Amino acid sequence: MSGQRRWLKVWARTVGMPVGINDDDKPEFLPITQSDVRKALAFRTFWIVLHILTCAFIIAGNGRSLGMW
């Protein structure tokens, strides 16, 4: 398994997406196809990054208004 594929599988399982090699791969309870899982994983990754960036801007704005930097 390539490093990129391994990273994708670890990240997918970290955010709760059941990703496998193909549609017949475990877990068996997979309600959607692997391509849909990858699309959902991309959206969920975008959503997490958006939240991190939003928090960073809020912290930076408050630090600036409080005279911390």
MOFEN-V175064 format. One record per pair of residues at least 4 apart in sequence whose ideal C-beta (glycine too) atoms are under 6 Angstrom apart, sorted by the first residue. I is the first residue (numbers start at 0). J is the second residue. Records with the same first field share a line. If there is no record, write none. Layout:
I=J, J
This chain:
0=4, 5
8=18
11=16, 18, 40
14=43
16=36, 40
17=26, 29
18=36
19=24
20=24
22=32, 33
31=35, 36
61=65
62=67, 68
